Amino acid sequence: MRKTLLFSVLTLLVVTQTYAATPARTLWVKHFQQNNITTTYNVRIKLVHSDGSPVTGPLMLRGGWARNEATGVYYDATDREGYEFEGLPAGTYTFGAYPGPWEGAVPKTVTLTPSQVGPDGFIEVSLLFWVE
């Protein structure tokens, strides 16, 4: 009985981890492409201090996230540093950063529009950085 129970739990864990490894972004982008929604945006999170100056130096944050307010779908950053999102479908998003042990960023809600796109093709979203 114990072996059967242990085997069942391990099987469930392996299946769960396999599906968790598939990025939700890939599944949702495929869904949007099937519905011919073609307007997408590239977004970069910029961390700033309360005086507006950019945050420099090493950080213990674990990258950024974006939540589509209409669908509730979460997106993780697509770049290695963890602060750029490529191919976000048009809409209103809340952007934030995964906190570190003693620091974090205040989330911000933004509606993506063509007028916000910079010369490099990215919309820049500034988040207020905090440290304990």
PyMOL commands that set and color helices and strands:
alter all, ss='L'
color gray80, all
select helices_A, chain A and resi 2-20+24-34+114-116
alter helices_A, ss='H'
color red, helices_A
select strands_A, chain A and resi 40-48+64-68+74-76+84-89+92-97+103-105+108-111+122-131
alter strands_A, ss='S'
color yellow, strands_A
deselect
rebuild
show_as cartoon
